[in-house]
Amino acid sequence: MTGPAHAAMLAAQQSLLNAGVVDCALGRPQTDFTAFTIVMRLDAEGRVQQTWRQGSSPLAICLQRYVRDKTVFVPPKAPFYSALEISFTR
């Protein structure tokens, strides 16, 4: 994806991630800041059909559960694979 479609995809991913972090971490102290990745397989309507996760922090596990069955964005083709790659810096 390029141009406006790519920008729209990134904005949709950011929105999903922001909502997921609020749902998973707000009011809960986090101690494990290891990097993780969540891969999502989207259907033609942009709904998450399947996920895979690399990383086992409580936040990673919660976010994987959070994104299941969510609609992210309408992809150009289906199935479409998208990933949330999260790392933390101090």
Wavefront OBJ file of the C-alpha trace (Angstrom):
o trace
v 0.000 0.000 0.000
v 1.170 3.509 -0.774
v 0.037 7.097 -0.562
v -3.305 7.944 1.046
v -4.276 4.273 1.471
v -1.105 3.636 3.459
v -1.682 6.726 5.597
v -5.266 5.617 6.279
v -4.067 2.137 7.249
v -1.512 3.572 9.688
v -4.124 5.886 11.218
v -6.532 2.973 11.689
v -3.813 0.855 13.280
v -2.879 3.727 15.601
v -6.494 4.176 16.640
v -6.859 0.445 17.355
v -3.607 0.409 19.323
v -4.524 3.496 21.354
v -7.905 2.047 22.310
v -6.331 -1.300 23.144
v -3.674 0.235 25.384
v -6.342 2.187 27.260
v -8.408 -0.977 27.682
v -5.442 -3.148 28.695
v -3.204 -0.831 30.681
v -5.146 2.137 32.072
v -4.949 2.037 35.836
v -2.780 -1.092 35.828
v 0.937 -0.642 36.542
v 3.081 -2.146 33.813
v 6.430 -3.712 34.661
v 7.235 -5.712 31.518
v 8.280 -3.444 28.672
v 9.671 -6.039 26.299
v 8.980 -5.548 22.604
v 6.213 -7.548 20.953
v 4.424 -7.996 17.651
v 0.815 -8.881 16.912
v 0.018 -10.020 13.367
v -3.601 -9.779 12.262
v -5.317 -11.465 9.313
v -8.154 -9.259 8.059
v -11.123 -10.311 5.956
v -12.571 -8.282 3.059
v -14.462 -5.996 5.473
v -11.355 -5.358 7.579
v -12.396 -7.509 10.546
v -9.608 -9.341 12.381
v -10.110 -13.049 11.697
v -6.952 -14.479 13.223
v -3.975 -13.254 15.254
v -0.456 -14.373 16.034
v 1.743 -12.917 18.745
v 5.482 -12.793 19.341
v 6.144 -11.778 22.934
v 4.541 -12.836 26.164
v 4.201 -9.725 28.306
v 0.824 -9.183 29.968
v 0.250 -6.155 27.705
v 1.012 -8.188 24.562
v -1.380 -10.948 25.602
v -4.136 -8.467 26.461
v -3.720 -6.525 23.201
v -3.869 -9.725 21.171
v -7.174 -10.557 22.835
v -8.393 -6.970 22.414
v -7.892 -6.823 18.629
v -9.728 -10.091 17.935
v -12.946 -9.499 15.989
v -12.290 -5.743 15.763
v -12.642 -3.976 12.422
v -9.424 -2.176 11.529
v -9.834 -0.853 7.953
v -11.081 -2.150 4.612
v -8.043 -3.710 2.933
v -7.322 -3.658 -0.802
v -7.587 -7.471 -0.907
v -8.426 -10.349 1.393
v -6.957 -11.969 3.225
v -4.785 -9.040 4.252
v -2.071 -9.267 6.889
v -1.233 -6.338 9.127
v 1.011 -6.096 12.183
v 1.362 -4.015 15.305
v 5.066 -3.919 16.202
v 5.561 -2.421 19.652
v 8.818 -1.463 21.323
v 9.563 0.757 24.279
v 12.432 3.155 24.915
v 13.566 4.792 28.103
l 1 2 3 4 5 6 7 8 9 10 11 12 13 14 15 16 17 18 19 20 21 22 23 24 25 26 27 28 29 30 31 32 33 34 35 36 37 38 39 40 41 42 43 44 45 46 47 48 49 50 51 52 53 54 55 56 57 58 59 60 61 62 63 64 65 66 67 68 69 70 71 72 73 74 75 76 77 78 79 80 81 82 83 84 85 86 87 88 89 90
